[in-house]
Amino acid sequence: MTGEPPAITTVHDGVARLTLNNPRRKNAITLEMAGLIEDFCARVHADDSIGAVLVDAAGGYFCSGADTRDLAAASDDPAAPESVAE
């Protein structure tokens, strides 16, 4: 999926759609993807014309959770609250 964003967002006729696009990693959520999801949620919240949200994923898996490579890189204790705090 080189060159493609890790999350694809669209809005059409009052329906916002978020597609997780990291199928090679079973759509594990990376830090970049989390940022895109946060931006998408803010957009949905701010747009009163959006009446529905559809969340789906590319490939054969919906989402395997957080990308453990990002968590491991965060600290020696990737499960510690400060490791995932903004």
C-alpha positions as CSV (number, residue, x, y, z in Angstrom):
1,M,0.0,0.0,0.0
2,T,2.9,2.3,-0.7
3,G,1.8,5.9,-1.1
4,E,-1.7,5.4,0.3
5,P,-2.8,7.0,3.5
6,P,-3.2,4.7,6.6
7,A,-6.8,6.0,7.0
8,I,-9.1,7.2,4.2
9,T,-11.9,9.6,5.0
10,T,-14.8,10.9,3.0
11,V,-18.1,12.7,3.5
12,H,-20.9,12.3,1.1
13,D,-24.6,13.1,1.5
14,G,-24.4,13.5,5.3
15,V,-22.5,10.2,5.8
16,A,-18.9,10.3,6.9
17,R,-16.8,7.3,6.2
18,L,-13.5,6.3,7.9
19,T,-11.6,3.4,6.3
20,L,-8.7,1.9,8.2
21,N,-6.0,1.3,5.5
22,N,-3.2,-0.7,7.0
23,P,-4.1,-4.2,5.8
24,R,-0.5,-5.5,5.8
25,R,-0.6,-5.1,9.6
26,K,-4.2,-6.3,10.0
27,N,-5.2,-2.6,10.2
28,A,-3.2,-2.1,13.5
29,I,-3.5,1.6,14.5
30,T,-0.3,3.5,14.2
31,L,0.5,6.8,15.7
32,E,-0.1,8.4,12.3
33,M,-3.4,6.6,11.8
34,A,-4.5,7.7,15.3
35,G,-3.8,11.3,14.4
36,L,-5.9,11.0,11.3
37,I,-8.7,9.4,13.2
38,E,-8.6,12.2,15.8
39,D,-8.8,14.8,12.9
40,F,-11.7,12.9,11.4
41,C,-13.6,12.8,14.7
42,A,-13.1,16.6,15.1
43,R,-14.4,17.1,11.6
44,V,-17.5,15.0,12.3
45,H,-18.1,16.8,15.5
46,A,-17.9,20.2,13.9
47,D,-20.1,19.4,10.9
48,D,-23.8,19.4,11.7
49,S,-24.6,18.2,8.2
50,I,-23.1,14.8,9.1
51,G,-25.8,12.5,10.4
52,A,-24.1,9.1,10.2
53,V,-20.6,7.7,10.4
54,L,-19.4,4.4,8.8
55,V,-16.2,2.8,10.0
56,D,-14.7,0.0,7.9
57,A,-11.3,-1.4,6.9
58,A,-9.4,-2.5,3.9
59,G,-8.4,-6.1,3.6
60,G,-9.7,-9.1,5.5
61,Y,-9.4,-7.7,9.1
62,F,-11.2,-4.9,10.8
63,C,-8.5,-3.9,13.3
64,S,-6.0,-5.8,15.4
65,G,-5.6,-3.0,17.9
66,A,-2.6,-0.7,18.4
67,D,0.5,-1.2,16.4
68,T,2.9,-2.8,18.9
69,R,5.9,-1.4,17.1
70,D,4.7,2.1,18.1
71,L,4.1,1.1,21.7
72,A,7.5,-0.6,22.0
73,A,9.2,2.5,20.6
74,A,7.5,4.7,23.2
75,S,9.5,3.5,26.2
76,D,10.9,0.6,28.1
77,D,7.4,0.1,29.5
78,P,5.1,0.5,26.5
79,A,2.0,-0.2,28.7
80,A,2.8,2.6,31.1
81,P,0.3,5.5,31.0
82,E,3.0,8.1,30.1
83,S,4.0,6.0,27.1
84,V,0.7,6.6,25.4
85,A,-0.1,10.1,26.7
86,E,-0.1,13.0,24.3
